Amino acid sequence: MNSATRQTRSPNSMTTLNSLSYPAPAKLNLFLHVVGRRDDGYHLLQTLFRFIDFSDTIRFTLRADGMVRRINDLEGVSQEKDLCIRAARLLQQECGCKQGVDIEVEKHIPMGGGLGGGSSDAATTLLVLNRLWNLGLSRERLMRMGLLLGADVPVFVFGENAFAEGVGERLQAYPLPDSWYVVLFPPVHVATAQIFAHPELTRNTISLTIRALPTTRLHNDLQPVVCGLFPEVARQLVWLGQFAQARMTGSGACVFAEFADEKQAQLVLNQLPPDMRGIVARGLTQHPLKDLVSE
């Protein structure tokens, strides 16, 4: 038996007593090019974000006393550093909101894997509390707030698969065909700052136009650096690369390959060695909570 898993799908919201639960989907970077560096040290990127149907689940229970707290433990994530808590408090500060909330985060997306779990959790918090607290903020304003929390948060608020530039905040919707992915979870935690600071990172990839995407061989500029530091990531890329082009998402460690249908993807996953973990995931056409906020 291998350790392949298949996640039970989450609906847009589920009611449990007086609590509401919502999904926070993972993303893949179908490519990631580093095209320059700003004077302030931030890297200029080009990437293509794709949402997949593999999610954390976040449960919200409203409070009248203004307190914001997480009611479950998350290993390695303190209350003060939790992006859900920071997102809720940012909404309170921006809007003078006196309501509070208890937040419970059910983690499925591995941390430090390049799948955007923390950013997605923050975006779901912004989208949901904007609705539950009746704040009425626009998508554009929520995206600006999301950027204060992290470079990947705006795309989850944007709600569509997107071509991204800048530090990841300049977004253009990019429709993608139905696809299925095998995603592997190497058992390492990659620190994004470490990879971007590495002297061997390529920072001068030639910029693309959005029209050139279908005809360009794409890659992840961070992948060689991560593979050099973490041989297990390289090993899993080689294994998955037997079946289709495999690449790393984000700053790693997770790796993926694309397949035309679920059957092909599942056949690959069924061959997974017993010391590897992975899933089959379907590409989403949009974020499951996209319609939760007005434009």
Buried (B, 14 or more C-beta within 10 A) or exposed (E): EBEBEEBEEBEEBEEEEEBBBBBBBBBBBBBBBBBEBEEEEBBBBBBBBBBBBBBBBBBBBBEEEEEBEBEEEBEEBEBEEBBBBBBBBBBBEBBEBEBBBBBBBBBBBBEBBBBBBBBBBBBBBBBBBBBBBEBEBEBEBBBBBBBEBBBBBBBBBBBBBBBBBBBBBBBEEBEBEEBBBBBBBBEBEBEBEEBBEBEEBEEEBEEBEEEEBEEEEBBBBBBBBBBEBBEBBBBBBEBBEEBBEBBBBBBBBBBBBBBEEEEBBBEBBEEBEEEBBBBBBBBBBBBBBBEBBEE
